[in-house]
């Protein structure tokens, strides 16, 4: 498995959605690639930290900026 392929499959891996074959390939790559191991840990940290965010803790201007960024992303912009 290439690093690029791993990046494309990381959320499916974390959700338990990979086939046994792909999971084994993913885990073999992680065991041998320190950069992808670090990336996987960053994604796990991101998921953990975003699960702790509450809407009340977000400043109105930050909420507006995030919503604008997601609208641009969805529309295929920056």
N, C-alpha and C positions, 0 to 999 in steps of 0.2 A: 504494500500500500504506500502510495506517495504521501508526502506531507499535505499537498493540496487536497487530495482525496480525504484525508483524515479531517481536515478543517471543514470540508463540506458535510461530513458525517457526524461531527462531534455532538450536536444536539440530539440526533437520533440515537447515538450511543448512550448518552446520559438518560434519555427517555426509555431505554431498554428496547428500542425498536429495530436493532440490527439482527440479521440472521445469525445463527451460530457461526457460520463460516466468516461472515464479515466482522463479527465481534472478535473472533480469534485473530483475524488479520489486523484489526484495530489495536488490540492489546499487544500483539507482537511488535507493532510499530512503536507504540508508546514505550515498551520495554527497551527499545534500542535508540530512541530519538529524544534527547533531552529537551530540545526546543518544543516539540509537540507535547511532551509531558508538561512543560511549563505552561503552554497554551491551554491545555486541558484544565490545569489547576486554576488558571485565570478565569476561565469560563465557569468553573464550579464556584469560585469566589464571587463572581458577578451575580450568579443566580442566588447565592446565599444572601448577598448584601441587598440586592433589589427586593428580595422577599421581606426585608426589614423596613422598606420605605413605606411611609404612610402619606396619603394625599395632604393631610393637614400640615405635614412637615415641609412641604414644598412651597417656596415663595411664589406668589402669583406670576411674577415675571419669568421665573424659571419654568413654570408650567407652560406658559405661553411659548417660550423658546423651544421647549421639547416638542410641543404639539406642532409648531411650525416646522421643525426639523423632520418629524415623522411624516408630515404632509408632503414636504419636498421629496423625501426618500421614496414614498409611495408613488409619487407622480413621476419618478425617474430622474429627479433633479439631483443636486449635490448630495 
